[in-house]
Amino acid sequence: MTEDTKKRAETAERKAASTTGLPMETVVTPEDLSGWDAERELGYPGQFPFTRGVYPTMYRGRLWTMRQYAGFGSAAESNRRYRYLLEKGQTGLSVAFDLPTQIGMDSDHALALGEVGKVGVAIDSLEDMQTLFDSIPLERVSTSMTINSTAAILLALYVAVAKQQGANLARLAGTVQNDTLKEYIARGTYIYPLRPALRIVTDIFAWCRRELPNWNAISISGYHIREAGSTDVQEVAFTLANGIAYVEAAVAAGLQVDEFAPQLSFFFNAHNEFLMQIAKFRAARRLWARTMRDRFGARDPRSMMLRFHAQTAGSALTAQQPENNLARVALQCLAAVLGGCQSLHANALDEALALPTEEAALLALRTQQIIAHETGVANTVDPVGGSYAIEKLTGEIESAAQEYIARIDALGGMLRAIETGYVQQEIQKSAYDYQRAIERGEQIVVGVNRFQSEQGAPIPTLRIDPAFERAQVARLQALRARRYAARSRAALEEVERRARGSENLMPAILAAVEAHATVGEISDALRRAFGEYRESVVV
């Protein structure tokens, strides 16, 4: 560095604020990386600690899966949207379920009134699942299902449909989110107390290892933690702490690390601060590799790989000047790609207002396709590797996240940290601080607290016909009337019996869905055995 450059750097403001709480250096030089060991911290793509990516050739070998999150109204409507997106070049499915499905209530439950099909597709039974995937060959399509407390039931429904299609279950590829811990932290669609909920998770691990060897048995999600208002460091720390809790529970259940760990996957948020997001993904990958090797003694390199799906930040979208969301989403997608994601969802420009229209969903898909085929960023593995700023941020995020994990360990682990409200309080404080920064004008949001303008013509938005709910309830009640009731009842009794014991729940749940027991009925059988979670007040 020349003397003139040094002088300029000294007279400039050295650090800029970031939403992560980490300082952003005005100028980063080799001196800022003193003690940094390229071989230890960086390595090569596809090799431990996987900082540069989990595969040697990354996107030169295969592009990330373009997996647009979709689902609304009826199974038939959602099926049409899936087939439309597949025809337009989407390379994987991602299913959004409505709120009653997520919390184990059938569409005719009193508390489901007004929520059926609103934030995702309504699935009550095997018949709904058959309709959802009609004319979609499950053996040839990778499917992700964002479902947690009822993950075992929806996975069983998916497998039942695949069996009816004559698919080889060993060839089914995809992910069930199955990350129940983050529901208690950030999202709220929990059903059962923590420990029985964790037992369901590990039952899915064990069953997938035997029956679905190419299926990801969990997608450990930082996305919703970030959406709840965490910082990027907290997103990494709390997500990996949840991962540690799942691994510990699986080992306690008698599974060997290298038997199930290759089927673990992750889900992160691609937010606004571009360089910070790239560094976040790289730091998470490196920290997980070291955790699995050093803490759990993993020996299979696949057990140390943090493979992740990314979704652009819904919380960063604005209802004001919604066209601006196109720029936000494009940059967030680019950060996820430069950070080495394995699959990606791009939000639509209208999602701050409603579920996306068909046209907005297509434009979001085209955003990914432009990045993949026009920018050239996929031609080189980890093109940002070695950047002074990126490497410094990567190390700082890893170190700060490790400090959080150490504090959680000192509290007695993630379950205890959730039960005491520690994690929730940390996120709430960060969310409050960020909102206050917006209100004070310290954090600029274009079109919201700066650069406002008169609203133009309203953009088209998707509306769910209220008549749909009545039709869904009628279909459900007709199913109950014509099914073989004794078979369904016996299957539900077996689910409850296993839940009160220690046998794996998945075979009984699969038998129940094939007997046309409903999502709500199976959830109720588990409620009778496990009880329901009551949240502690966090102040």
VEXDREN-2710 file (C-alpha; in Angstrom, 1 decimal):
% VEXDREN-2710
k/r/px/py/pz
1/MET/0.0/0.0/0.0
2/THR/1.4/3.4/-0.9
3/GLU/1.8/6.1/1.7
4/ASP/-1.0/8.2/0.0
5/THR/-3.4/5.2/0.2
6/LYS/-2.6/4.6/3.8
7/LYS/-3.2/8.3/4.6
8/ARG/-6.6/8.2/2.8
9/ALA/-7.6/5.1/4.7
10/GLU/-6.5/6.6/8.0
11/THR/-8.6/9.8/7.4
12/ALA/-11.6/7.9/6.1
13/GLU/-14.2/6.5/8.5
14/ARG/-12.7/3.1/9.2
15/LYS/-15.7/1.1/10.0
16/ALA/-19.3/1.1/8.6
17/ALA/-22.3/-0.2/10.3
18/SER/-23.8/-3.5/9.3
19/THR/-27.1/-5.3/10.3
20/THR/-24.9/-8.2/11.6
21/GLY/-23.2/-6.1/14.2
22/LEU/-19.8/-6.9/12.7
23/PRO/-17.7/-3.9/11.5
24/MET/-17.3/-3.4/7.8
25/GLU/-13.8/-2.2/7.1
26/THR/-13.4/0.7/4.6
27/VAL/-10.3/-0.9/3.3
28/VAL/-9.2/-4.5/3.8
29/THR/-5.5/-5.3/3.3
30/PRO/-3.3/-8.4/3.7
31/GLU/-2.4/-7.0/7.1
32/ASP/-6.0/-7.6/8.2
33/LEU/-5.6/-11.3/7.5
34/SER/-2.4/-11.7/9.6
35/GLY/-2.2/-15.3/10.8
36/TRP/-4.6/-16.4/8.1
37/ASP/-3.7/-19.8/6.7
38/ALA/-5.0/-20.4/3.2
39/GLU/-4.6/-24.1/3.4
40/ARG/-6.4/-24.4/6.8
41/GLU/-9.1/-21.7/6.2
42/LEU/-9.7/-22.0/2.5
43/GLY/-8.4/-25.2/1.0
44/TYR/-9.9/-26.5/-2.3
45/PRO/-13.5/-26.9/-3.5
46/GLY/-14.9/-30.3/-2.5
47/GLN/-12.3/-30.8/0.3
48/PHE/-12.4/-30.2/4.0
49/PRO/-13.3/-27.7/5.4
50/PHE/-15.4/-27.0/2.3
51/THR/-15.1/-23.2/2.6
52/ARG/-15.0/-23.0/-1.2
53/GLY/-17.9/-25.4/-1.8
54/VAL/-18.9/-28.9/-1.2
55/TYR/-18.2/-30.2/-4.7
56/PRO/-14.9/-30.0/-6.6
57/THR/-16.5/-28.6/-9.8
58/MET/-19.6/-26.9/-8.3
59/TYR/-21.7/-25.4/-11.0
60/ARG/-19.3/-26.4/-13.8
61/GLY/-20.5/-30.0/-13.1
62/ARG/-24.2/-29.2/-12.4
63/LEU/-26.1/-26.0/-11.8
64/TRP/-27.9/-25.4/-8.6
65/THR/-31.5/-26.7/-8.5
66/MET/-34.0/-23.9/-9.3
67/ARG/-36.7/-24.7/-6.9
68/GLN/-39.5/-22.1/-6.7
69/TYR/-41.6/-22.3/-3.5
70/ALA/-45.2/-22.6/-4.5
71/GLY/-48.6/-23.9/-3.2
72/PHE/-52.0/-22.3/-2.7
73/GLY/-55.6/-23.1/-2.6
74/SER/-56.5/-26.6/-3.7
75/ALA/-54.1/-29.4/-4.7
76/ALA/-55.5/-29.2/-8.2
77/GLU/-54.6/-25.5/-8.5
78/SER/-51.1/-26.0/-7.0
79/ASN/-50.5/-29.0/-9.4
80/ARG/-51.2/-26.6/-12.3
81/ARG/-48.7/-24.1/-11.0
82/TYR/-46.0/-26.8/-10.5
83/ARG/-46.5/-28.2/-14.0
84/TYR/-46.4/-24.6/-15.4
85/LEU/-43.1/-23.9/-13.7
86/LEU/-41.6/-27.2/-14.7
87/GLU/-42.5/-26.4/-18.3
88/LYS/-40.8/-23.1/-18.0
89/GLY/-37.5/-24.6/-16.9
90/GLN/-37.8/-25.0/-13.1
91/THR/-35.7/-28.0/-12.1
92/GLY/-37.2/-29.0/-8.7
93/LEU/-40.4/-28.6/-6.8
94/SER/-40.9/-26.8/-3.5
95/VAL/-44.2/-27.3/-1.7
96/ALA/-45.8/-24.6/0.5
97/PHE/-48.6/-26.0/2.8
98/ASP/-51.4/-24.0/4.4
99/LEU/-51.4/-23.2/8.1
100/PRO/-53.9/-25.9/9.1
101/THR/-51.8/-28.6/7.4
102/GLN/-48.7/-27.2/9.2
103/ILE/-50.2/-27.5/12.6
104/GLY/-52.0/-30.8/12.1
105/MET/-55.6/-29.6/11.7
106/ASP/-58.0/-30.8/9.0
107/SER/-59.7/-28.3/6.8
108/ASP/-63.0/-28.7/8.7
109/HIS/-61.5/-28.0/12.1
110/ALA/-63.1/-25.0/13.8
111/LEU/-59.7/-23.2/14.1
112/ALA/-59.0/-23.7/10.4
113/LEU/-61.9/-21.4/9.3
114/GLY/-60.6/-18.7/7.0
115/GLU/-57.1/-20.2/6.8
116/VAL/-57.6/-23.1/4.4
117/GLY/-55.4/-22.8/1.3
118/LYS/-54.3/-19.2/2.2
119/VAL/-50.6/-19.4/2.7
120/GLY/-50.1/-22.7/0.9
121/VAL/-51.9/-25.8/-0.4
122/ALA/-54.4/-27.6/1.8
123/ILE/-53.6/-31.2/2.2
124/ASP/-55.9/-33.4/4.3
125/SER/-55.5/-36.8/2.9
126/LEU/-53.9/-39.2/0.4
127/GLU/-56.4/-38.1/-2.2
128/ASP/-55.2/-34.5/-1.9
129/MET/-51.6/-35.6/-2.2
130/GLN/-52.4/-37.7/-5.3
131/THR/-54.0/-34.7/-6.9
132/LEU/-51.0/-32.4/-5.9
133/PHE/-48.6/-34.6/-7.9
134/ASP/-50.8/-35.8/-10.7
135/SER/-48.8/-36.4/-13.9
136/ILE/-45.6/-35.5/-12.1
137/PRO/-43.2/-38.5/-12.0
138/LEU/-41.8/-38.4/-8.5
139/GLU/-38.9/-40.7/-9.4
140/ARG/-37.6/-38.1/-11.8
141/VAL/-38.4/-34.8/-9.9
142/SER/-36.6/-33.6/-6.8
143/THR/-39.2/-32.3/-4.3
144/SER/-38.7/-30.1/-1.2
145/MET/-41.5/-29.9/1.4
146/THR/-41.5/-27.0/3.9
147/ILE/-43.2/-28.8/6.7
148/ASN/-42.1/-29.4/10.3
149/SER/-44.4/-30.5/13.0
150/THR/-46.4/-32.7/10.6
151/ALA/-43.3/-33.6/8.5
152/ALA/-43.6/-37.4/9.2
153/ILE/-47.2/-37.4/7.9
154/LEU/-46.5/-35.4/4.8
155/LEU/-43.5/-37.5/4.0
156/ALA/-45.6/-40.6/4.4
157/LEU/-48.2/-39.2/2.0
158/TYR/-45.5/-38.4/-0.5
159/VAL/-44.1/-41.9/-0.3
160/ALA/-47.6/-43.4/-0.6
161/VAL/-48.1/-41.5/-3.9
162/ALA/-44.7/-42.6/-5.1
163/LYS/-45.6/-46.2/-4.4
164/GLN/-48.8/-45.8/-6.3
165/GLN/-46.8/-44.5/-9.3
166/GLY/-44.6/-47.6/-9.1
167/ALA/-41.5/-45.5/-8.2
168/ASN/-38.4/-47.1/-6.8
169/LEU/-38.2/-45.5/-3.4
170/ALA/-34.4/-45.7/-3.3
171/ARG/-34.4/-43.2/-6.2
172/LEU/-36.7/-40.6/-4.6
173/ALA/-34.8/-37.3/-4.2
174/GLY/-35.7/-34.3/-2.2
175/THR/-36.0/-32.9/1.3
176/VAL/-38.5/-32.7/4.1
177/GLN/-37.8/-29.7/6.3
178/ASN/-38.5/-31.6/9.5
179/ASP/-36.8/-28.8/11.6
180/THR/-39.1/-28.6/14.5
181/LEU/-36.7/-26.8/16.9
182/LYS/-36.8/-23.6/14.8
183/GLU/-40.6/-23.6/15.2
184/TYR/-40.2/-23.0/18.9
185/ILE/-37.6/-20.3/18.3
186/ALA/-38.9/-18.3/15.4
187/ARG/-42.1/-19.5/13.6
188/GLY/-44.6/-20.9/16.0
189/THR/-46.1/-23.9/14.0
190/TYR/-45.2/-26.4/16.7
191/ILE/-47.6/-29.0/18.1
192/TYR/-45.9/-31.3/20.6
193/PRO/-43.5/-30.7/23.6
194/LEU/-39.9/-30.4/22.6
195/ARG/-38.7/-33.9/23.4
196/PRO/-41.4/-35.9/21.8
197/ALA/-41.1/-33.6/18.8
198/LEU/-37.4/-34.4/18.7
199/ARG/-38.2/-38.1/18.8
200/ILE/-40.3/-37.8/15.6
201/VAL/-37.3/-36.1/13.9
202/THR/-34.9/-38.9/14.7
203/ASP/-37.5/-41.5/13.8
204/ILE/-37.6/-39.9/10.3
205/PHE/-33.7/-40.0/10.2
206/ALA/-33.7/-43.7/11.0
207/TRP/-36.5/-44.6/8.5
208/CYS/-35.0/-42.5/5.7
209/ARG/-31.7/-44.2/6.2
210/ARG/-33.4/-47.6/5.5
211/GLU/-36.1/-46.7/3.0
212/LEU/-35.1/-43.4/1.2
213/PRO/-31.3/-43.4/0.9
214/ASN/-31.2/-40.4/-1.5
215/TRP/-33.7/-38.3/0.5
216/ASN/-32.6/-35.4/2.8
217/ALA/-34.2/-36.3/6.1
218/ILE/-34.0/-32.7/7.4
219/SER/-33.4/-29.2/6.2
220/ILE/-32.1/-27.4/9.3
221/SER/-33.4/-23.9/8.7
222/GLY/-31.8/-20.6/9.5
223/TYR/-34.2/-18.9/7.0
224/HIS/-37.0/-18.4/9.5
225/ILE/-34.6/-17.4/12.2
226/ARG/-33.4/-14.6/10.0
227/GLU/-36.9/-13.7/8.9
228/ALA/-37.8/-13.3/12.6
229/GLY/-35.2/-10.6/12.9
230/SER/-31.9/-12.3/13.8
231/THR/-28.6/-11.0/12.6
232/ASP/-26.6/-13.1/10.1
233/VAL/-24.3/-14.3/12.9
234/GLN/-27.2/-15.4/14.9
235/GLU/-28.7/-17.2/11.9
236/VAL/-25.5/-19.2/11.5
237/ALA/-25.1/-19.8/15.2
238/PHE/-28.6/-20.8/16.1
239/THR/-29.0/-23.0/12.9
240/LEU/-25.9/-24.9/13.6
241/ALA/-26.8/-25.2/17.3
242/ASN/-30.1/-26.8/16.2
243/GLY/-28.1/-29.1/14.0
244/ILE/-25.9/-30.1/16.9
245/ALA/-29.0/-30.9/18.9
246/TYR/-30.4/-33.1/16.2
247/VAL/-27.1/-35.0/15.8
248/GLU/-26.9/-35.5/19.6
249/ALA/-30.5/-36.8/19.6
250/ALA/-29.9/-39.2/16.8
251/VAL/-26.7/-40.5/18.4
252/ALA/-28.6/-40.9/21.7
253/ALA/-31.3/-42.9/19.7
254/GLY/-28.6/-45.4/18.7
255/LEU/-27.7/-44.1/15.2
256/GLN/-24.1/-43.8/14.1
257/VAL/-23.0/-40.4/12.8
258/ASP/-21.8/-41.5/9.4
259/GLU/-25.1/-43.4/8.9
260/PHE/-27.4/-40.4/9.0
261/ALA/-25.3/-37.3/8.7
262/PRO/-24.9/-37.5/4.9
263/GLN/-28.7/-37.0/4.7
264/LEU/-28.7/-33.7/6.7
265/SER/-29.2/-30.5/4.7
266/PHE/-29.6/-26.8/5.6
267/PHE/-31.7/-23.9/4.5
268/PHE/-30.4/-20.3/4.7
269/ASN/-31.7/-16.8/4.0
270/ALA/-30.2/-14.7/1.3
271/HIS/-30.6/-11.2/2.6
272/ASN/-29.6/-7.7/1.5
273/GLU/-26.0/-7.1/2.6
274/PHE/-24.3/-8.7/-0.4
275/LEU/-20.7/-9.4/0.8
276/MET/-22.0/-10.4/4.2
277/GLN/-24.3/-13.1/2.7
278/ILE/-21.5/-14.6/0.7
279/ALA/-19.3/-14.8/3.7
280/LYS/-22.1/-16.1/5.9
281/PHE/-22.6/-19.2/3.6
282/ARG/-18.9/-19.9/3.5
283/ALA/-18.5/-19.5/7.3
284/ALA/-21.4/-21.8/8.0
285/ARG/-20.0/-24.5/5.7
286/ARG/-16.6/-24.3/7.4
287/LEU/-17.9/-24.3/10.9
288/TRP/-20.2/-27.2/10.3
289/ALA/-17.4/-29.3/8.8
290/ARG/-15.2/-28.7/11.8
291/THR/-18.1/-29.4/14.2
292/MET/-18.9/-32.7/12.6
293/ARG/-15.3/-33.8/12.5
294/ASP/-14.1/-32.5/15.9
295/ARG/-17.2/-32.7/18.0
296/PHE/-18.9/-35.8/16.6
297/GLY/-16.0/-37.8/15.2
298/ALA/-17.4/-38.0/11.7
299/ARG/-15.1/-39.7/9.2
300/ASP/-17.2/-39.8/6.0
301/PRO/-16.5/-36.5/4.1
302/ARG/-20.2/-36.4/3.2
303/SER/-21.1/-36.1/6.9
304/MET/-19.1/-32.9/7.1
305/MET/-20.6/-31.3/4.0
306/LEU/-23.1/-28.5/4.7
307/ARG/-25.3/-28.7/1.6
308/PHE/-27.9/-25.9/1.6
309/HIS/-30.9/-24.5/-0.1
310/ALA/-31.3/-20.7/-0.1
311/GLN/-34.3/-18.5/-0.4
312/THR/-34.2/-14.7/-0.9
313/ALA/-35.4/-12.7/2.0
314/GLY/-39.2/-12.3/2.3
315/SER/-38.7/-9.7/5.1
316/ALA/-36.6/-7.5/2.8
317/LEU/-39.5/-7.1/0.3
318/THR/-41.5/-4.0/0.5
319/ALA/-45.1/-3.2/-0.4
320/GLN/-44.0/0.3/-1.3
321/GLN/-42.7/0.5/-4.8
322/PRO/-42.8/-3.3/-5.2
323/GLU/-41.0/-3.2/-8.5
324/ASN/-37.8/-2.4/-6.5
325/ASN/-38.1/-6.0/-5.2
326/LEU/-36.8/-7.2/-8.5
327/ALA/-33.4/-5.6/-7.9
328/ARG/-33.3/-6.9/-4.3
329/VAL/-34.1/-10.5/-5.3
330/ALA/-31.6/-10.5/-8.2
331/LEU/-28.8/-9.4/-5.9
332/GLN/-29.8/-11.8/-3.1
333/CYS/-29.9/-14.7/-5.6
334/LEU/-26.4/-13.7/-6.9
335/ALA/-25.1/-13.7/-3.3
336/ALA/-26.5/-17.2/-2.8
337/VAL/-24.9/-18.5/-6.0
338/LEU/-21.5/-16.9/-5.1
339/GLY/-21.9/-18.4/-1.7
340/GLY/-22.2/-21.9/-3.1
341/CYS/-25.9/-22.9/-2.6
342/GLN/-27.2/-26.3/-3.9
343/SER/-30.7/-25.1/-4.6
344/LEU/-32.4/-21.7/-4.7
345/HIS/-35.8/-20.0/-4.6
346/ALA/-36.2/-16.5/-5.8
347/ASN/-39.1/-14.6/-4.3
348/ALA/-41.5/-12.8/-6.6
349/LEU/-41.9/-9.0/-6.7
350/ASP/-45.5/-9.1/-5.3
351/GLU/-44.9/-11.3/-2.2
352/ALA/-45.1/-8.4/0.2
353/LEU/-48.7/-8.1/-1.0
354/ALA/-49.9/-11.6/-1.6
355/LEU/-49.0/-15.0/-2.8
356/PRO/-47.3/-14.6/-6.2
357/THR/-49.2/-14.5/-9.4
358/GLU/-48.2/-16.8/-12.2
359/GLU/-46.5/-14.0/-14.1
360/ALA/-44.5/-12.9/-11.1
361/ALA/-43.4/-16.4/-10.3
362/LEU/-42.2/-16.8/-13.9
363/LEU/-40.2/-13.6/-13.6
364/ALA/-38.6/-14.8/-10.4
365/LEU/-37.6/-18.1/-12.2
366/ARG/-36.2/-16.1/-15.1
367/THR/-34.0/-14.1/-12.6
368/GLN/-32.3/-17.4/-11.6
369/GLN/-31.9/-18.5/-15.2
370/ILE/-30.3/-15.2/-16.2
371/ILE/-27.8/-15.5/-13.4
372/ALA/-27.1/-19.1/-14.4
373/HIS/-26.7/-18.6/-18.2
374/GLU/-25.8/-15.0/-18.8
375/THR/-23.6/-13.7/-16.1
376/GLY/-20.8/-16.2/-16.2
377/VAL/-20.5/-16.5/-12.4
378/ALA/-21.1/-20.2/-12.6
379/ASN/-18.1/-20.8/-14.8
380/THR/-15.6/-20.6/-11.9
381/VAL/-15.7/-22.3/-8.6
382/ASP/-15.8/-19.8/-5.7
383/PRO/-14.8/-16.8/-7.8
384/VAL/-14.7/-14.6/-4.6
385/GLY/-12.3/-16.9/-2.8
386/GLY/-9.2/-15.1/-1.6
387/SER/-10.8/-11.7/-1.5
388/TYR/-9.4/-9.9/1.5
389/ALA/-12.9/-8.5/2.5
390/ILE/-14.7/-11.9/2.0
391/GLU/-12.1/-13.9/3.8
392/LYS/-12.0/-11.5/6.7
393/LEU/-15.8/-11.5/7.0
394/THR/-15.9/-15.3/6.7
395/GLY/-13.6/-15.6/9.6
396/GLU/-15.4/-13.0/11.7
397/ILE/-18.8/-14.7/11.2
398/GLU/-17.4/-18.1/12.0
399/SER/-15.7/-16.8/15.2
400/ALA/-18.8/-14.9/16.4
401/ALA/-21.1/-17.8/15.7
402/GLN/-18.8/-20.2/17.6
403/GLU/-19.0/-17.9/20.6
404/TYR/-22.8/-18.1/20.5
405/ILE/-22.6/-21.9/20.3
406/ALA/-20.3/-22.0/23.3
407/ARG/-22.8/-19.9/25.3
408/ILE/-25.6/-22.3/24.3
409/ASP/-23.4/-25.3/25.4
410/ALA/-22.8/-23.6/28.7
411/LEU/-26.6/-23.2/29.2
412/GLY/-27.0/-27.0/28.8
413/GLY/-27.6/-27.2/25.0
414/MET/-30.1/-25.9/22.5
415/LEU/-33.2/-27.5/24.1
416/ARG/-32.5/-25.8/27.4
417/ALA/-31.6/-22.5/25.6
418/ILE/-35.0/-22.6/23.9
419/GLU/-36.9/-23.6/27.1
420/THR/-35.4/-20.7/29.0
421/GLY/-36.1/-18.2/26.2
422/TYR/-32.5/-17.3/25.7
423/VAL/-32.5/-17.8/21.9
424/GLN/-35.9/-16.1/21.4
425/GLN/-34.7/-13.1/23.5
426/GLU/-31.6/-12.7/21.4
427/ILE/-33.6/-12.6/18.2
428/GLN/-36.2/-10.3/19.6
429/LYS/-33.5/-7.8/20.6
430/SER/-31.9/-7.9/17.2
431/ALA/-35.3/-7.4/15.5
432/TYR/-36.0/-4.4/17.8
433/ASP/-32.7/-2.8/17.1
434/TYR/-33.1/-3.2/13.4
435/GLN/-36.6/-1.7/13.4
436/ARG/-35.4/1.2/15.5
437/ALA/-32.5/1.8/13.0
438/ILE/-35.1/2.0/10.2
439/GLU/-37.3/4.4/12.2
440/ARG/-34.3/6.7/13.0
441/GLY/-33.2/6.6/9.3
442/GLU/-29.9/4.9/10.1
443/GLN/-30.9/1.9/8.1
444/ILE/-32.1/3.0/4.7
445/VAL/-34.9/1.0/3.0
446/VAL/-35.5/2.4/-0.5
447/GLY/-39.0/3.5/-1.0
448/VAL/-39.9/3.2/2.7
449/ASN/-37.8/5.7/4.7
450/ARG/-35.9/7.2/1.8
451/PHE/-36.6/7.9/-1.8
452/GLN/-40.3/7.6/-1.4
453/SER/-42.6/8.4/-4.3
454/GLU/-46.3/8.5/-5.0
455/GLN/-47.6/5.0/-5.5
456/GLY/-48.2/4.1/-9.2
457/ALA/-50.9/1.9/-10.5
458/PRO/-51.5/-1.2/-8.3
459/ILE/-50.0/-4.4/-9.5
460/PRO/-52.1/-7.5/-10.0
461/THR/-52.2/-9.8/-6.9
462/LEU/-53.4/-13.3/-6.4
463/ARG/-56.7/-13.8/-4.5
464/ILE/-58.0/-17.2/-3.1
465/ASP/-61.7/-17.6/-3.8
466/PRO/-63.5/-18.2/-0.5
467/ALA/-65.6/-20.9/-2.2
468/PHE/-62.5/-23.0/-2.3
469/GLU/-62.6/-23.6/1.5
470/ARG/-66.2/-24.9/1.3
471/ALA/-65.2/-27.3/-1.6
472/GLN/-62.2/-28.6/0.3
473/VAL/-64.3/-29.3/3.4
474/ALA/-66.9/-31.1/1.3
475/ARG/-64.2/-33.3/-0.3
476/LEU/-62.8/-34.2/3.1
477/GLN/-66.1/-35.1/4.6
478/ALA/-67.0/-37.2/1.5
479/LEU/-63.7/-39.1/1.9
480/ARG/-64.5/-39.9/5.6
481/ALA/-67.9/-41.1/4.6
482/ARG/-66.7/-43.6/1.9
483/ARG/-63.4/-44.9/3.4
484/TYR/-63.2/-48.2/5.2
485/ALA/-63.6/-46.7/8.7
486/ALA/-62.5/-49.8/10.7
487/ARG/-59.2/-49.9/8.8
488/SER/-58.5/-46.2/9.4
489/ARG/-59.4/-46.5/13.0
490/ALA/-57.1/-49.5/13.6
491/ALA/-54.3/-47.7/11.8
492/LEU/-54.7/-44.6/14.1
493/GLU/-54.7/-46.8/17.1
494/GLU/-51.4/-48.3/16.0
495/VAL/-49.9/-44.8/15.6
496/GLU/-50.9/-43.9/19.1
497/ARG/-49.6/-47.2/20.5
498/ARG/-46.2/-46.7/19.0
499/ALA/-46.1/-43.1/20.2
500/ARG/-46.6/-44.3/23.7
501/GLY/-43.7/-46.7/23.3
502/SER/-40.4/-46.6/21.5
503/GLU/-41.0/-48.2/18.1
504/ASN/-40.3/-46.1/15.0
505/LEU/-43.4/-44.1/14.1
506/MET/-42.9/-44.0/10.4
507/PRO/-44.2/-47.4/9.4
508/ALA/-47.4/-46.9/11.3
509/ILE/-47.9/-43.4/9.9
510/LEU/-47.4/-44.7/6.4
511/ALA/-50.0/-47.4/7.0
512/ALA/-52.4/-44.8/8.4
513/VAL/-52.2/-42.5/5.4
514/GLU/-52.6/-45.5/3.1
515/ALA/-55.8/-46.3/5.1
516/HIS/-57.0/-42.8/4.3
517/ALA/-56.6/-41.4/7.8
518/THR/-56.3/-37.7/7.6
519/VAL/-53.5/-35.3/8.6
520/GLY/-55.6/-34.0/11.5
521/GLU/-56.5/-37.5/12.7
522/ILE/-53.0/-38.7/12.8
523/SER/-51.8/-35.5/14.5
524/ASP/-54.5/-36.0/17.1
525/ALA/-53.4/-39.6/17.7
526/LEU/-49.9/-38.2/18.5
527/ARG/-51.4/-35.4/20.6
528/ARG/-53.1/-38.0/22.8
529/ALA/-49.8/-39.7/23.4
530/PHE/-47.5/-36.7/23.6
531/GLY/-49.6/-33.8/24.7
532/GLU/-49.2/-30.3/23.3
533/TYR/-46.5/-27.6/23.8
534/ARG/-47.3/-24.5/25.8
535/GLU/-45.0/-21.6/25.1
536/SER/-43.3/-19.8/28.0
537/VAL/-43.7/-16.0/28.0
538/VAL/-40.4/-14.4/27.0
539/VAL/-39.9/-10.9/28.5
END
